[in-house]
Amino acid sequence: MDGTFDDDAEPAVTIGEYLEEVEERELEADLVLGGDDGKECTYSKGYMKRQAIFSCITCTPEGNAGVCTACSLSCHDGHQIVELWTKRNFRCDCGNSKFGEFYCKIFPNKDIENVENSYNHNFKGYYCTCGRPYPDPDAEEQVEMIQCCLCEDWFHEEHIGLESPDEIPRDDEGEPLYEDFICKACSEVCFFLKLYPEVIWTAGKQPAATVQASKDKGVLEDKPSTCGSEKPTGDTSSYNSPKTDDAQATVDSGSVSDGKDLAQEGNCHNSTALNQCENSTNLHVDCLLGVNLLAASPVIQCKPMFLSKNWRDALCKCNSCLEFYKEKRIAFLLDKEDSIAEYERMAKQKREEKLQQQEGAELSFFNKLGHVEKVEILKGIEEMKDGLRSFLESADTSKPITADDIHQFFDDIKNKRRRIQ
């Protein structure tokens, strides 16, 4: 043999490798879906902190509605669906006024509209500042995209405002070192992050703060921002951009702690909402920044930001800063459950609990059987293994295994069982 067919042959895959691949795909799906089994509409849960959302282009081509996992499977089966990964503070729209005469099959009694939902061009199937779809039918290769943790739009690496994608913090294997990414446009509302110690930043090139020294007044210098023209195509109404005020004084960024005093008395480090945080503590908390953010304006050149693990824990929670987060509609940054990392951690936990329940149910069922029944089951498993081994050994390796071959295999197993009985 000259090996002519070797190059065209599909690579061999062991059963162990196949099962491992199936396990990885199931885990990936659970991480995206947050452990949602897709059996119940999430509408009754209200505006969820984070959940997997889908847009049905067939029903709402304007891209002004989103549906939960269960509705995407039951109500919109066969429709043109756009997978949006996850969205924050979102309530399932399926069957409301935006769908015309179409009603939700799972939970039909919905309000006319979910007024707190936010939508951007992702709901039409477009992403990034370039407004291209994903997958992009005109692209030679589908490249990885990065999601901004504020506007939740997705961006191509070459469109995030860096001189080179090599500036994105990664390890030697190319895996991201950062926990959260903030796009160039959203960095305007997060100008205050540059006043924090380097501990919140992922190693790599980060935008430099240009605040100047003047400790007599706790406000930043009033300078116009240059980010306004760089906003993504999508609707970023989930937060407000900073407004230019008449502040005159500046503050020295060196007055901020070097990271040793980030844990302040009265902080809410658990996963409560901002209003719960405020209600749970009446203690006076000194501002970590010493800056009146409400009277401040951006004084940095807007660039994308890459934040390190647990960076949200370092955010100041004094009354002034809490008011600033509220006004700019970014209070969700204080909620641990808002982060993708926490969402995926909770999804893994749900998956492990589900697998343990399944294993427990199977073991409980087996233990309730009589001795003869247990022997019959174990014998049947052994016969299945022997039959599968014989089937694979006798198969013609030059031909693919078809569905008919599989059906024939199980028919042979059934016939064998009948002859034994």
Disulfide bonds with the S-S distance in Angstrom:
Cys227-Cys302 1.22
